Amino acid sequence: MTILYRYVTREILACFAIVLVAVLSIYIAIDFIEKVDNFIEAGVPVSRCIVYLLFKLPFIFNQIAPVGFLLSILVALGLMSKNNEVLALKSCGIGKDRLLKPTMVLGVLFCGVLFVVAEMVVPVFMVNANQIWLQEVRKKNIYASRTNDIWMRAARQIIHIKQYTPEEKRVSGITIHTFDNNFNLINRVDAESGEFKNGRWRLNGAVEQVFEKNTGAHQLKLHNTMTADIDLNPDDLAQAAKRSDEMGLAELGRYIEKVEREGYGAVRYRVDYHSKIAAPFVCIFLSVLGTGIALRGKLREGMPVSITYGLGITFLYWIFNSFCISLGYAEMMPPVVASWVANLVFFSVAGFLLLNAN
């Protein structure tokens, strides 16, 4: 590694460390202020809130690392441009490809780090964080198995949900067991699906069995629709349901096969599957984009302008990528295309800016 490569790499990493610490501190402080009241009201020590936030750190890191990486490139190269270091390098015959190489290498390294963290660290830590929030703070005895089956135990009920779609507040394959004070089964309801409307759960295609306490006989009732009297909040279910960020690629792939084999739609999970692959590669095109912008001579004003450029680019990418992901969820775009099109478009823009840089 030449002196120039070491110098550029050191400057970018130093800026990245500063940006990462600053953004993480702000994020955690805001999240702590929002959540600490819930912990205190539930009688949970504040120390558990700190543990909860620590479990969320890998997830937060994966979310803000690409932004920090782009800002660090813009700030580092912008300061070099302001101090006429880029001009000095060009006067020595050093072209833009020599400055692009260290940023590209860092982009590939960051891509690998984000992939490893998302695949091996985030799923484990997010499961622990959700358990603290649900069981200790919300006092919900809910368990989500590795196959996304959800079990909930209420005062006199045990509820099993095969699949839950948070966006539609809809359950598929629900069974409700109701017991008396002596834990004798007095009622069982099996329904094909259910929706949360007007504060109540309405079940469709339900079969109800009412058991006689003394004789053990039971009556069978069929309902096209019925209202279920259960203490089940959609927000709690959304936390309990095994989400894509709690599963690695291999587990998510197995879950998609299982859901489709049982006849349910898995389009959302397929979009999430390809998004988990595409997300780390954002660092590679950001390295090209940041270098192209910095070398165009627009960042000589220093850090304020660099941060403004970085936040603006990040906002545009987030809006466009979210729009494409939404089209994938709505089945208006294939999952692979929905997950990768934002990366490809912004990489093309980055290449154009770099080719036209001085």
C-alpha positions, 0 to 999 in steps of 0.5 A: 500500500502506497503512502497516498493509499494509507493517507486517504484510507486513514482520513476516511476511517477517521471521519467515519469513526467521528460520524459513527460515534456522533450518529449512534449517540444521537440515535441511542439518546433519542431511543432511550428518551422514547423508551425509558418511560415505558420501562419505568411504568412497567416497573423494569429497571432502567438498566434493562433499557440500556441492555435493550438498546445495546442489543439493538446496536448491531441493527442500528449500525447496519442502518447508519453505516452506509450513510456514515461511509458516504459522509466520511468520503465526502468530508475527507476528500472535500477537506483535501480539495479545500486544502488544495491537496487534490490540486497538488496530486493532479499537478504531480500527474496522479489521476482520479483513478488513484484516489478511487482505488482506496475508496473502492477497497474500503467500499468492498470491505464495508460491504463484507462487514455489513453482510456478516453483521446482518447475517450472523449478529443482527438476528440473534441480538434483535430476538433478545431485544424483542423479548425484553420489550414484549415480555418484560415491558409489555408483559405479553407472554408471546413466543415466536418459533423459528418457523414464525408460529406464534404462541400466546398465553393469556389469563385463561387462553392459549392462542396459536397463530400460524402466520401473521402479516403486520401490514394488513393486521391479518392472521392465517391459521389461528387456534384459540383454546379457552380454559376454566379456573381448573385448566379444563378445556371449555372452548376451542376455535379454529379459523382460517384467517382473522382481521383486526378491525375497529378494535376487535378480531373478526375470524373467517371460516371458524369452527367452534367446539364447546365442551361440557364440563361434567359430561365431556361432550362437545357441540360443534358450531360453524361460523362464516365470521365471528368476533373473538374475545381475545387480548391480542394487540396487533402491535404486540404481534408485529413484535413477536412475529419472526421478521426478516431482520431476525433471520439470516439468509439461510433461515429466511430461504427455508421459511419462504419455501415452507410458506409457499409449500403450505399455500401462503404467499411469500412475496414480501419475504422474497423481496426482503430476501433479495434486499438483504443481499443487495443492501451491503452493496450500497457501500460500493456504489457510495464509494464511487459516488462520494469520490465523483462528487468530491473530485468535481470541486463542489465541496471546497467549502468544507464539512457543512457542504459535504454533510448537506450533499451526503444527507441529500443523496442518502434521502434520495436513495432511501426514497427511491429504494423504499418506493421500489421495495413497495412496488415489489411488495405489491407484486408490481415489480419482480422481487429481484428487480425491486431490491436491486434497481435503486443500487443500479440506478445510483451506481450509474449516476455515480459512474457518470459523475466520476467520468465527468470529474476533473 
